[in-house]
Amino acid sequence: MNPIKEKSKSLENSFLPLKKMYPRSYNKEKTSPYTKTRVILMNGTEFESQWFMHNFARHCDIPEVVSTLAVVRRQEQQQQKRISCLKPINESILETTIAYEQLAIDLTAVLAQHDTDEANIKALNFALLEDFDHLYRYANLLKIDKNIDADALVGKYTEIMPGRPTIAEHRYPSDDVSPHMNAEKADLYSKLVASTITAAEQQTMNYYMNISQWYKNDLGRKLYAEIAMIEEAHVTQYESLKDPNLSWLEQWVMHEYCECWLYYSAMQDEKDEYIKKIWTEHFKMEVSHLKSAVKLLKKYENKSFESLCGDGEFPKLLKLGGNKEYIRKVLENTVKYTADNTEVIRDFKDIKKIPDSHRYFDYQKFMSGEPDRNPSHLVIKKAIERLGKDYRYQDKEHPIKELRNRQQDNTSISRTK
């Protein structure tokens, strides 16, 4: 599939009428977990597109480009509103959060398994274990606040147990910055990976930033605030992977191509026929957006679509699903890692192999010096007190010995020597 060769409506004829902007919501009891995660992913993709184009417009003095951005941006807004309202009214904040974390886990895992860029793979695997732990923390909050088992929400496709403990994830911000790829040399799939995961994690960060204030008790509000800070760290990591040397127009073309790839992937993967029609219609809109951006890139910078996307044929499509064994393997090999960003290279090292003088320890002492007061620890402590043990869903014994005790939360692994 090459989107640039697809027939499409003209840009001015690609708007949605208001009656199409409010779709029928999915049934939270019957809908596949991966339909829910696709909804979240595509909502986040449209949000990323919105803010990219607004920032582009604020840095552009070419009337034709600014005008076209306004038209495309309005259509992207329509798509985002339509997607966001697929979420049903009766789905609670926490139920939606479980879907957010399942998306973060399984999207990260599947991208890592098919990428060839080592920097991308290392970054994905590192953050994977942190999102995995977030699911565990939120699932315990869901159990003690709503008496709902999260394994039913994830369809038992994703295990729920500790990852790298959230308390250990508070790092000095500079250590979250990765070296960027070279877009001229990078594989097309690797460029799509960086774009996709940045949008997805940004969506999660935005959701937690805004939802914290609406939760109904202090512990939940504090947990959302704490994990939102880790999601900010993930956005820092992922956005730094992208090549900042691309021009604004080149970045725009890559945004539109990535959206085409994601919508086409969703079309192929979707089992809900009603929602599949939405993905199909949005894909056709994105083809029009891509062609508009490509035309402006050629006109104002004399650069071709092929210089960014090769022959334009989609690489391997994105297919969401369970990744239990892969995640267990990453847990076994890297759960005790932290990030170390020097002037030469960013790497991930076992906590025992970084010097005592490393800024990680000073930042940890400042942020998490009293583990018993950390929200991510308190929610597990409260679950143990109420239930007699923490809430988990796992197919077999946890691969890490230090994380098998269900009656005591481990606040030292990955954090102290």
N, C-alpha and C positions, 0 to 999 in steps of 0.2 A: 504494500500500500504506500503510495506516494501522494500526500495531501495536495501538493502543489499542482498535480495533474488532475485532481478531482474537479468536477463541475460544481459551481456554486452560484448562489444568488449574488447580485450586486450588493455592495456594502449598505447602500441606502434602503435596500429591501430586506434587510436581515434583522429588523426589530421584531420584538414579541409584543402582541397586544396584551393589555392588562389581564384579560380573561385567562391567558396562558401562564401568567406569572404566579398564580396561586394554585398549585397542583393538589391532587389528592395525596394526603400523607400516607406513608407506609404503616402497616400494622406492626406495632412493636413486638407482639407476641409471635407472629408468624413469619416475619421477614428475616431472611438470612443475615447473620452477623456481617457478612462481607458486602451485602448490599448497603447496610448501614455505614460501613467503613468507606465504601466508595462515595457515598453521599458526603461524608465529612471531608474526604480527600478532594473531591471536586469543588466543594464549597471553599476550601482553603486555597485551591488553585486559582479560583476566581477572585478571591480576596487579594492574593499576591499580585495578580494581574492589575487589579484596580489601583493599588498603591504604587506599583511600578509606573503605570501610565500617568498618574497624578504627578509623581516626582519628575518624570520625563518632561511633562508639560511645563513644570516650573523651572526647567533648565533648558528650554528650547525657544529659539527666536525665529522659527520658520513657520509662518502662518499656515501653510498647507499641512505641515506635520501636526501642529497643535490642533487644527480643525479635525483632522482624521482621528487623532487620539481621542478627541471628545466624542466622536461618533462611536468608535469601537468601545470606548470605556462605558458609554451608556448601555450598549448591548451586553457588555460583560456584567454590568450591574443587574440587568434583567435576568441574566443566567444565574447569578449568585442568589438573588431573591427567590427565584424559582426553586433552586436546589435546597436552600436553607429551610424552606417551608415543607419539604418532604418529611422533615422530622415531625412526628405527631405531638399534639398538645399534651397528651398524657405521659410522655416520656420525661422522667425527672432529670434534674441536673446531673445527679450521680450516675444514672443509667446511661446518659449520653457520654459521660466521662469514661465509663468502661469501654465504650465503643471507640472513643478517641485513643485510649491507650492500646487497645487491640490493634487499631490501625497503625499506630506508631511502631509497635512490635513487629507485626507481620510484614508491613511495608518495608521497614528497615532490613529485616532478614532476607526478604526475597530480592531486594536491590543488591544487597551485599553478595548474595550467592551468584548473581549473574554479571556483576561488574568485573572489570579487569584492572582498573586503576587502583593501585595499592593504597594510596592516600585516602581515596574514597572508602575502600573496604575497611581500613583500620578505623576511620572516623565512624562509619556506620556501626561496626561491631562494638565500639566503645560506648556509644550512646544507646545502643540496643539494650544493654544490661541495665541501664538506668531507667528507661521507659518500662522495662520488664518489672522493675521494682516498684515503679509508680502504680502499675496495675494492681499489684499486691496490696499496697497501702490503701488505695481507693476501694478495693474490693472488701477490705476489712471495715472501712467506714460504712460502706453500703450494708454490710451484714449487721453491724451494731446499731445503725440508725434506721434502717428500713427492713431488716430481717429478710433481705433478698440475697440469694446465692448468685454470685457473679458468673459462675461456671455455666449457668443456663443462658446468660446474656452473650457469652463468647462462643456458645455452641459447643463447648468442650474442645474447640480447635486449638486453643491457646492455654497453656498451663498457667496457674496463678500461684506463685511462690516467690520468695525473696530473690532479688537480683543483687547488683551492687547496691548496698543500702543507701537510701536517699541522703542520710546524714553524712555519708562519705563523699557525696557528689558536689559539695560546695568547694569550688576551686578558685584560685586567683584568676580573674577574668582573662588576663593575657594568655594563660595556658590553654584557653579554649579556642584560640585563633590558629587555623591551619594554613599551610602554604597553598596558594591557589594554583589551579591547573593552567596549562597553556591551551587555549581554545583551538589554536591552529593545529596542534599535535594530538589533542585528546580525542579519544573515541567518541562517536556521537552518543552512544548509550551512556557513557560516563558523564557527558554534559547534561543529558536528560536526568540522570540520577541526582546530580547536584541541584538542579532546578526543582525537581519533584520533592525531594526530602526537605529542602529549604522551605518551600511553600507549606508542606504538611506540618512541619514543626512550628512554623510561625503561626499557623492556624491554632495549634494547641496552646502555644504561649498566649495568644490573644484571648482565647476562650477562658483560660485560667486567670488571666489578668483582670478580666471583666466579671467573671462569675463569682469570685471570692466574696464580694460584698453581698451577694444574694443568698449565700448559704444560710441555713437556719440555726446553726449553733457555732460557738467560738472555735471548737476543735476543727470543724470542717473548713471554716473561713481561714484558719491558720494553715491547714494542710494545703489548700489551694494556693495560698500565698507562697508557701515554701517551694512547692513543686513548680510554680510559675517561674521562679528564679532559675531552676534547673533547665526549664524549657528555653529560657532566654539564653542560657549558656549553649544549648544545642543549636539554636538559631545562629549564634555567633560562630560556632564551629562550621556549620553547613554553608552559610552564606560566604564564608571566607574561602571555601573550596572553588567557588566560581571565579572565572577570569575577569578581573575588574578592568582589563585593558580593552575590552570590547566597547565600541561606541554605543551610545544610547540606542541608535537605530538597529545595530546588530543585536543588542540585548532584547529589543522588542521582537525582532524576528524569532529569536530563540524562545522567548516566552510563548509566542503564538504557535510555534512548531511543537513545543512541549505540550501545550493544551490540546492540540490536534492528536498527538500521540496518546495522551491520557484518555481523552474522550473515546477514541477509537478502541483503545484497550478495554475501557468500561463497556462499550457496546458488545465486544466479543465475549466478555466475561459475565455479563449480567443475565440472571435467570428471571427476574421480574420483568415481564413484557411491557408493563406500563412505564416503568422507569427506564427500560432500555430504549423506548421511543424518545424519551427526553435526552438521553445521551446521544442518540443518533441525530436529533435536531440540533443539539449544541455543537456536535462535531461539524456539521455543515456550516453553521455560523462561523466556527473557528477557521474553516478553510477560507472563507471570505476575509476574515481578519488577517490571516497569514499572507494572503495575496496582496492585501493593501500595504502591509508593512514591507514586504519584499519589493514592491513597486517603488516605495519611497526610499528604501536603501539603495536601490539602483540609481534613482534619479539624483539624490543628493550626495551620495558617497561613491557612486560608481562601483559598488560591491555587489556580488551576486549571491543568490540564495545558496548556490552550491559551495561557496567559500565557507559557509557555516554548517551546512547540513549534507554535504557530499551529494550523492545522487538523489537524496530526499526520501529514499525508501525507509520505512520505519524499521528500527532494529527490533529485537525481541520485545513483544508486547508485555505489558504489566498484568500479571495474573495473581490476585490475592488468594491466600490460603494458609493453612497451618504450617508451622516450621519448628515443631517441638524438638526434634533431634538436633537440628542445627543450633538452636538456642542453647540447648544443654551443652553442646560442644564448646560454644563460645563462653558459657559460664565456667566450664572446667578450666579453660585456658587463660581467661583474662579477667575474672571477677575481681582480683586484687589489684588491678591496674589503676593508675591515675595518669593525668596528662602532664607532660613536661615540654614546654615551648621555649627553646633557646633561640638565640639570634641565627643559628645555623639551620635547625630543623625542629619540627614538633614530633615528639614520639610518645608512646605509651609505655609506662614502666611499672613493674611490681612495686607496691608501696614500700617494700623492704629495701629496694635498690635506689631510692632517691635519698640524698643527703639530709641529715637532720636540720640543716640550715635552709632547706627549700621553703619557698614562700607558701607552699601548700599548707604546711603545718601552722604557720602564723595565721593564715586566713581561716583555717579550720578552727583554731583556738578562738578567734574572734567571732565566727559565725555559729559554731556548734560546740563551744567549750563546755556546755552543760547538756549532755545528751538527754538527760531525763526531762528536759524542757522542750526538746525539739518536737514539733507537731508530728512529723513522720514516724517518730518513735512512740509518741504518746498514743497514737491511734492503735498501734499494735498492742501496747501495754493495756489499753482499755479493753480491746477485744479479748485478750487472754484472761483478764479479770472477769469479764462477763461470760465468756464461752468456755473457759477452762483451757483453751488453746487458741492459737490464731486460726483464721479462716484461710484455707488453701484449696486449690484443686490441682493435683499432680498425679500423673500416671504411675510414677514409681518414685523411689527415694531421691531426695535432692542430691545432685552430684557433688555438692560442696559440704563436707562434714560439718563445718562451723555454722551452716545455715539450716541444719536439720531439726534443731530443737524448736518445737512448736509452743513451748511454754516460756520462752525467754527470747526477746529480740536482741540480735547481735548488733552492737553499736561500735564495734572496734575493727571488724574485718574491713579491709580496703581503706582504712582510715588511720590506723596506728600501726607502729612497728611491733 
